[in-house]
Amino acid sequence: MAVCGLQVLLFLAGAAKRSYAAIALPVGLMVGVVSVLGFWVGWTLVAMEDDLSGLEYEAEPLTAE
């Protein structure tokens, strides 16, 4: 999540130095989309609760019949 935030900040700082709006706007949109998706996946992984209680059973062996 931190990398996604840093990526957006670095892109905005680089885009602010020059006037390349025709290139920076579409690329900025894609950087923003990738960053939001990366942040969303990171947030989901951090906020996900481990519910492994259903996995505490003895599995039946597979039999070839």
N, C-alpha and C positions, 0 to 999 in steps of 0.2 A: 504494500500500500504506500509505503514511503517512497519507493522508486517511482511509482506512478505520479505522485505529487511532485517529486523532484523533476521528473521528465517534463511535466507541463510548465513548471517554473523556468527551467532552462530553455525550453522552446520559446516562451513568451519573452524572456530576456534577449534571446538571439533575434527574434522577429522585431523587437523594438529598436534594435541598433540600425537597421536598414529599412528602406521603403520598398519592399518586395511584396506588396499586398496581393498581387495576382497569383503568386506562388504560395505565399504564407497562409492565405485563407483556406484553400483546400487542404493543404498539408496540415495546417493547424486543426482543422475539423477532424481529420483522421487521427492525429495525435491525441486529440481530446477524446474521441470515441474509444481508442485503444486504452487510454489511461483510465477512463471511467469503467470499462469492462474489467481491467486489471484490478482496480480498486474494489469493484463489486465482488470479484472472486476472492480477493484477500479478506474483505470484510465478512463474507460468508464463511470462509474457513475459520476465521477467528471467533465468530459468533456461534458457530455450530456446536451443539451440545453432543457429547458422546453418549449414545444410547446403545450400549452393547449388552444390555441385560437379556435381550432375546437370543443372543448367541451362546448362552451357557447351557447347552444341551449336548447329549451324547449322539453323535451322528451314527446312523445305521450303516454298516458296511455294505458296499455294493456287491450283489451276488449275480453271477452269470447263470441265468436259467435258460 
